[in-house]
């Protein structure tokens, strides 16, 4: 089995303005001490990215964006931030988060445009996929996840695909305190996500792309997920808003990596 470098990302969502973001990132820098090779990403709101970026510069913690717009040229797109504007500033961008898909009506086609825009400008893209409670209850998880993966990677070449991360986040588990079971989450990651990538790109790409799990992850259950064969990290929401909780999660992942 390919040993992939774990990646844990904290999505602050619409929390932490500039002052609060600086305070949280300062606490994280002083609390988290890396014990293993591990990619750590924090994704503040746009208004806090500059200040947070200054705090984490040189610490090994990467700066990420929660969203991008797909148009590359400057223009009349009120409220949008392009991938070109973010290029050279942030390392990662989250694309296709369920809250964007469902609250802002982002389609698979829009997600694909954003994936391609981020990759075009050298930004590593975290691609979110996942089914709703109704889709899960109807037994449609496989169809939904495979469709989302195929759509997100449409037109993406082999080398570009290696600059992506997939985050499987069942919508019914986000912010509810009800996480998927580790074995079920791993089946989705291994068969529906990695299996689809294998069909699209072959083993070299599919065995290298890292897959995160997201949905009610905390310091108490992270190890249950990270021990699974095809879960390479986590996309963290609420628990990333506490430096102590986020550090505990990072250390659990790091210790597992060293012992694996």
C-alpha positions in Angstrom: 0.0 0.0 0.0 1.3 3.5 -0.9 2.1 5.5 2.2 0.6 8.9 1.6 1.5 12.0 3.6 -1.4 12.9 5.8 -3.2 16.2 5.4 -5.5 17.9 7.9 -7.3 21.1 7.0 -9.3 23.4 9.2 -12.2 25.2 7.6 -13.1 28.2 9.7 -16.2 28.9 7.6 -17.8 32.3 8.5 -16.0 32.6 11.8 -13.0 34.5 12.9 -12.6 38.0 11.6 -9.1 39.5 11.3 -8.6 40.1 15.1 -10.0 36.8 16.2 -8.2 35.0 13.4 -4.8 36.4 14.4 -5.5 35.4 18.0 -6.5 31.8 17.0 -3.6 31.3 14.6 -1.2 32.7 17.2 -2.5 30.1 19.7 -2.2 27.4 17.2 1.4 28.2 16.3 2.3 28.1 20.0 0.2 25.0 20.8 1.0 22.7 17.9 4.4 21.3 17.6 4.9 19.0 14.6 5.9 15.5 15.6 5.7 13.9 12.1 5.6 14.8 8.4 2.1 16.2 8.1 0.5 18.8 5.9 -1.6 21.3 8.0 -3.9 23.8 6.3 -6.1 26.5 7.8 -8.7 28.2 5.7 -9.9 31.5 7.2 -12.5 33.8 5.7 -11.2 36.1 3.0 -11.1 39.1 5.3 -8.7 37.4 7.7 -6.4 35.7 5.2 -3.7 38.4 5.1 -3.3 38.7 8.8 -3.5 35.0 9.4 -1.0 34.4 6.6 1.5 36.7 8.3 1.2 34.8 11.6 1.7 31.3 10.1 4.4 32.3 7.6 7.5 30.1 8.0 5.8 27.8 10.5 5.0 25.0 8.1 1.3 25.6 8.4 -0.3 26.3 5.0 -2.8 29.0 4.2 -5.9 27.9 2.3 -9.0 29.7 0.8 -12.5 28.5 1.4 -13.6 29.4 -2.1 -12.6 30.8 -5.5 -14.3 32.2 -8.6 -13.5 30.5 -11.9 -13.0 33.6 -14.2 -9.3 34.5 -14.6 -9.7 37.9 -16.0 -10.5 41.0 -13.9 -14.1 42.0 -14.5 -17.5 42.9 -13.3 -17.9 40.0 -10.8 -19.0 41.8 -7.7 -18.0 40.0 -4.5 -15.9 37.3 -6.2 -12.2 36.5 -5.8 -10.4 34.8 -8.7 -7.9 32.0 -8.6 -5.4 34.4 -10.3 -5.8 36.8 -7.3 -5.0 33.9 -4.9 -2.1 32.5 -6.8 1.1 32.8 -4.9 -0.7 33.9 -1.8 -2.4 30.7 -0.6 -1.4 27.1 -1.0 -4.8 25.3 -1.0 -8.4 26.1 -1.9 -11.5 24.2 -0.9 -13.9 23.6 -3.8 -17.3 22.0 -3.8 -18.0 22.1 -0.1 -21.6 20.9 0.5 -22.5 24.3 2.0 -21.5 25.9 -1.3 -23.4 23.2 -3.3 -26.6 23.4 -1.3 -26.7 27.0 0.1 -25.4 28.6 -3.1 -26.7 26.2 -5.7 -23.2 25.3 -7.0 -23.6 22.6 -9.6 -21.1 19.9 -10.6 -20.2 22.0 -13.6 -19.4 25.0 -11.5 -17.3 22.9 -9.2 -15.4 21.6 -12.2 -14.7 25.2 -13.4 -13.3 26.1 -10.0 -11.1 23.0 -9.9 -9.6 23.8 -13.2 -9.1 27.5 -12.3 -7.3 26.7 -9.1 -5.1 24.1 -10.8 -4.3 26.4 -13.7 -2.9 29.0 -11.2 -0.9 26.5 -9.2 -3.1 26.1 -6.2 -3.7 22.7 -4.6 -7.4 22.0 -4.7 -9.3 20.2 -2.0 -12.4 18.8 -3.8 -15.4 18.0 -1.6 -17.8 15.3 -2.4 -20.6 13.7 -0.4 -24.2 12.6 -0.3 -27.2 14.0 1.5 -29.2 12.1 4.2 -32.0 11.4 1.6 -29.5 10.1 -0.9 -27.8 8.0 1.7 -31.1 6.5 3.0 -32.1 5.7 -0.6 -28.8 3.7 -1.1 -27.5 6.2 -3.7 -24.2 7.1 -2.0 -22.1 5.3 -4.7 -23.9 6.9 -7.6 -23.7 10.4 -6.1 -20.0 10.3 -5.0 -18.8 8.7 -8.2 -20.8 11.3 -10.3 -19.3 14.1 -8.3 -15.7 12.8 -8.6 -16.0 12.3 -12.4 -17.5 15.7 -12.9 -15.0 17.5 -10.7 -12.0 16.0 -12.6 -13.5 16.5 -16.1 -10.7 17.9 -18.3 -8.1 17.6 -15.6 -4.9 16.0 -16.7 -2.8 13.3 -14.9 -0.2 15.7 -13.5 -2.8 18.2 -12.4 -4.8 15.5 -10.6 -1.8 14.9 -8.4 -2.2 18.4 -7.1 -5.6 17.6 -5.7 -7.0 16.2 -2.5 -10.5 14.8 -2.2 -12.6 15.3 1.0 -15.4 12.9 1.5 -17.9 14.7 3.6 -21.4 13.1 4.0 -23.7 16.1 4.3 -25.7 14.5 7.0 -22.6 14.3 9.2 -21.5 17.9 8.9 -22.0 19.9 12.1 -24.5 17.4 13.4 -22.2 15.5 15.8 -23.1 12.3 13.9 -20.1 11.1 12.1 -20.1 8.2 9.6 -18.7 5.0 10.9 -15.0 4.6 10.1 -15.5 1.4 8.1 -18.3 2.9 6.0 -16.4 6.1 5.4 -13.3 4.0 4.3 -15.4 2.0 1.9 -16.6 5.2 0.2 -13.1 6.6 0.1 -11.5 3.4 -1.2 -14.2 2.1 -3.7 -16.2 5.2 -4.8 -13.5 7.9 -4.7 -10.2 6.1 -5.2 -11.8 3.5 -7.4 -13.3 6.2 -9.7 -9.9 7.9 -9.9 -8.3 4.6 -10.8 -10.8 4.2 -13.7 -10.1 7.7 -14.9 -6.3 7.9 -14.4 -4.9 4.6 -13.5 -3.1 3.3 -10.4 -0.2 5.8 -10.2 -2.6 8.7 -9.7 -5.3 6.9 -7.7 -2.8 5.6 -5.2 -1.2 9.0 -4.8 -4.2 11.3 -4.4 -4.9 11.9 -0.7 -8.5 11.5 0.6 -9.8 13.2 3.7 -12.9 12.5 5.7 -15.0 15.3 7.0 -18.0 15.4 9.2 -18.2 15.8 13.0 -14.5 14.9 13.5 -13.0 15.7 16.9 -10.0 14.7 19.0 -11.9 11.7 20.3 -12.8 10.0 17.0 -10.1 11.1 14.6 -7.9 8.1 15.3 -10.7 5.7 14.4 -10.9 7.3 10.9 -7.2 7.9 10.3 -6.4 4.2 11.0 -8.4 3.2 8.0 -6.5 2.2 4.9 -7.8 4.9 2.5 -8.4 7.9 4.7 -5.3 10.1 4.7 -6.5 13.0 6.8 -9.5 15.1 7.7 -11.3 18.3 6.8 -12.2 19.8 10.1 -14.9 22.4 10.8 -15.9 23.3 14.3 -13.0 21.6 16.1 -10.5 23.8 14.1 -11.9 26.9 15.9 -10.0 25.7 19.0 -6.3 25.7 18.9 -6.1 23.1 21.6 -8.7 20.8 20.0 -7.1 21.2 16.5 -3.6 20.5 17.9 -4.9 17.4 19.6 -6.3 16.2 16.3 -3.0 17.0 14.5 -0.9 15.2 17.1 -3.2 12.1 16.9 -2.7 12.0 13.1 1.1 12.6 13.5 1.5 9.8 16.1 -0.4 7.4 13.9 1.8 8.2 10.9 4.9 7.6 12.9 3.6 4.2 14.2 2.3 3.0 10.9 
